Amino acid sequence: MKILECKQGTEEWLRARAGIPTASEFDALLTPKFETRTGAMPHTYLCKKLAEHWQGGPLPSFAPFGAMEQGQILEAEAVPWYELERGETINRVGFCTTDDGKVGCSPDGLIGDDGGIEIKCPFADTHVRYLLAGEVPKDYAAQVHGSLWVTGRKWWRFVSYRRHFPPLVITVERDEEIMEKIGDALGAFLVLFNEALATLKERNK
């Protein structure tokens, strides 16, 4: 694993993740049951990553208010709350990649030598839904396990935090069967990516 020390959301971070598959987007390649997706969704994701690679940076995007609020709560409250409550230090990192730099993830932090953490600060009704379900939401399953795949770590914590509500803290252990499925999906994606990139280069002559 390689670690890029930068602040998430900055231009450096956006450029680091442009053009390569990242764990937060693995749901474009895998279903919540970790079956490889087919059809329009992975193709759209392929085109996005090719466009990023070709232009050498991220595509224009606009963060909605909810995403900005989430980031503010995460920075100001969720991380120090977790460290105080659990007695663990969160090492904030910008971006992690596999050793070959072909796949990445943006953890909310690494814990010790074996763990990592993903913290969500959703709206109140969404947080309540997560609390009632008592499990990692399916929308984030690929991201959590994908972060384990990229970093090689043994466990990951999913935290849903909302002020004035009880928190949801779930520890996800590394599952080698799931790791294999993620590896297969990423391997197939990278083959398609290289083939499509070759096509673009040929048409650029």
TAPEPE-V408463 format. One record per residue. N is the residue number from 1. RES is the residue in one letter. SS is DSSP state (@ for helix, = for strand, . for the rest). OMEGA is omega as a letter, one per 40 degrees, with the letter a starting at -180 (999 if undefined). Layout:
BEGIN
n=N res=RES ss=SS omega=OMEGA
n=N res=RES ss=SS omega=OMEGA
END
This chain:
BEGIN
n=1 res=M ss=. omega=i
n=2 res=K ss== omega=a
n=3 res=I ss== omega=i
n=4 res=L ss== omega=a
n=5 res=E ss=. omega=i
n=6 res=C ss=. omega=i
n=7 res=K ss=. omega=a
n=8 res=Q ss=. omega=a
n=9 res=G ss=. omega=i
n=10 res=T ss=. omega=i
n=11 res=E ss=@ omega=i
n=12 res=E ss=@ omega=i
n=13 res=W ss=@ omega=i
n=14 res=L ss=@ omega=i
n=15 res=R ss=@ omega=a
n=16 res=A ss=@ omega=a
n=17 res=R ss=@ omega=a
n=18 res=A ss=. omega=i
n=19 res=G ss=. omega=i
n=20 res=I ss=. omega=i
n=21 res=P ss== omega=a
n=22 res=T ss== omega=a
n=23 res=A ss=@ omega=a
n=24 res=S ss=@ omega=i
n=25 res=E ss=@ omega=a
n=26 res=F ss=@ omega=i
n=27 res=D ss=@ omega=i
n=28 res=A ss=@ omega=a
n=29 res=L ss=. omega=a
n=30 res=L ss== omega=i
n=31 res=T ss=. omega=i
n=32 res=P ss=. omega=i
n=33 res=K ss=. omega=i
n=34 res=F ss=. omega=i
n=35 res=E ss=. omega=a
n=36 res=T ss== omega=a
n=37 res=R ss=. omega=i
n=38 res=T ss=. omega=i
n=39 res=G ss=. omega=a
n=40 res=A ss=@ omega=a
n=41 res=M ss=@ omega=i
n=42 res=P ss=@ omega=i
n=43 res=H ss=@ omega=i
n=44 res=T ss=@ omega=i
n=45 res=Y ss=@ omega=i
n=46 res=L ss=@ omega=a
n=47 res=C ss=@ omega=i
n=48 res=K ss=@ omega=a
n=49 res=K ss=@ omega=i
n=50 res=L ss=@ omega=i
n=51 res=A ss=@ omega=i
n=52 res=E ss=@ omega=a
n=53 res=H ss=@ omega=a
n=54 res=W ss=@ omega=a
n=55 res=Q ss=@ omega=i
n=56 res=G ss=. omega=i
n=57 res=G ss=. omega=a
n=58 res=P ss=. omega=i
n=59 res=L ss=. omega=i
n=60 res=P ss=. omega=i
n=61 res=S ss=. omega=a
n=62 res=F ss=. omega=a
n=63 res=A ss=. omega=i
n=64 res=P ss=. omega=a
n=65 res=F ss=@ omega=a
n=66 res=G ss=@ omega=i
n=67 res=A ss=@ omega=i
n=68 res=M ss=@ omega=i
n=69 res=E ss=@ omega=i
n=70 res=Q ss=@ omega=a
n=71 res=G ss=@ omega=i
n=72 res=Q ss=@ omega=i
n=73 res=I ss=@ omega=a
n=74 res=L ss=@ omega=a
n=75 res=E ss=@ omega=a
n=76 res=A ss=@ omega=a
n=77 res=E ss=@ omega=a
n=78 res=A ss=@ omega=a
n=79 res=V ss=@ omega=i
n=80 res=P ss=@ omega=i
n=81 res=W ss=@ omega=a
n=82 res=Y ss=@ omega=a
n=83 res=E ss=@ omega=i
n=84 res=L ss=@ omega=a
n=85 res=E ss=@ omega=a
n=86 res=R ss=@ omega=a
n=87 res=G ss=. omega=a
n=88 res=E ss=. omega=i
n=89 res=T ss=. omega=i
n=90 res=I ss=. omega=i
n=91 res=N ss== omega=a
n=92 res=R ss=. omega=i
n=93 res=V ss=. omega=a
n=94 res=G ss=. omega=a
n=95 res=F ss== omega=i
n=96 res=C ss== omega=i
n=97 res=T ss== omega=i
n=98 res=T ss=. omega=a
n=99 res=D ss=. omega=a
n=100 res=D ss=. omega=i
n=101 res=G ss=. omega=a
n=102 res=K ss=. omega=a
n=103 res=V ss== omega=a
n=104 res=G ss== omega=i
n=105 res=C ss== omega=i
n=106 res=S ss=. omega=a
n=107 res=P ss=. omega=i
n=108 res=D ss=. omega=i
n=109 res=G ss== omega=i
n=110 res=L ss== omega=a
n=111 res=I ss== omega=a
n=112 res=G ss=. omega=a
n=113 res=D ss=. omega=a
n=114 res=D ss=. omega=a
n=115 res=G ss== omega=i
n=116 res=G ss== omega=a
n=117 res=I ss== omega=i
n=118 res=E ss== omega=a
n=119 res=I ss== omega=i
n=120 res=K ss== omega=i
n=121 res=C ss=. omega=a
n=122 res=P ss=. omega=i
n=123 res=F ss=. omega=a
n=124 res=A ss=@ omega=a
n=125 res=D ss=@ omega=i
n=126 res=T ss=@ omega=i
n=127 res=H ss=@ omega=i
n=128 res=V ss=@ omega=i
n=129 res=R ss=@ omega=i
n=130 res=Y ss=@ omega=a
n=131 res=L ss=@ omega=a
n=132 res=L ss=@ omega=i
n=133 res=A ss=@ omega=i
n=134 res=G ss=. omega=i
n=135 res=E ss=. omega=i
n=136 res=V ss=. omega=i
n=137 res=P ss=. omega=a
n=138 res=K ss=@ omega=i
n=139 res=D ss=@ omega=a
n=140 res=Y ss=@ omega=a
n=141 res=A ss=@ omega=a
n=142 res=A ss=@ omega=i
n=143 res=Q ss=@ omega=a
n=144 res=V ss=@ omega=i
n=145 res=H ss=@ omega=i
n=146 res=G ss=@ omega=i
n=147 res=S ss=@ omega=i
n=148 res=L ss=@ omega=a
n=149 res=W ss=@ omega=a
n=150 res=V ss=@ omega=a
n=151 res=T ss=@ omega=a
n=152 res=G ss=. omega=a
n=153 res=R ss=. omega=a
n=154 res=K ss=. omega=a
n=155 res=W ss== omega=a
n=156 res=W ss== omega=i
n=157 res=R ss== omega=i
n=158 res=F ss== omega=a
n=159 res=V ss== omega=i
n=160 res=S ss== omega=a
n=161 res=Y ss=. omega=i
n=162 res=R ss=. omega=a
n=163 res=R ss=. omega=i
n=164 res=H ss=. omega=i
n=165 res=F ss=. omega=i
n=166 res=P ss=. omega=i
n=167 res=P ss=. omega=i
n=168 res=L ss== omega=i
n=169 res=V ss== omega=a
n=170 res=I ss== omega=i
n=171 res=T ss== omega=i
n=172 res=V ss== omega=i
n=173 res=E ss== omega=i
n=174 res=R ss=. omega=a
n=175 res=D ss=. omega=a
n=176 res=E ss=@ omega=i
n=177 res=E ss=@ omega=i
n=178 res=I ss=@ omega=i
n=179 res=M ss=@ omega=i
n=180 res=E ss=@ omega=i
n=181 res=K ss=@ omega=i
n=182 res=I ss=@ omega=i
n=183 res=G ss=@ omega=i
n=184 res=D ss=@ omega=a
n=185 res=A ss=@ omega=i
n=186 res=L ss=@ omega=i
n=187 res=G ss=@ omega=i
n=188 res=A ss=@ omega=i
n=189 res=F ss=@ omega=a
n=190 res=L ss=@ omega=i
n=191 res=V ss=@ omega=i
n=192 res=L ss=@ omega=i
n=193 res=F ss=@ omega=a
n=194 res=N ss=@ omega=i
n=195 res=E ss=@ omega=a
n=196 res=A ss=@ omega=i
n=197 res=L ss=@ omega=i
n=198 res=A ss=@ omega=i
n=199 res=T ss=@ omega=i
n=200 res=L ss=@ omega=a
n=201 res=K ss=@ omega=i
n=202 res=E ss=@ omega=a
n=203 res=R ss=@ omega=i
n=204 res=N ss=. omega=a
n=205 res=K ss=. omega=999
END
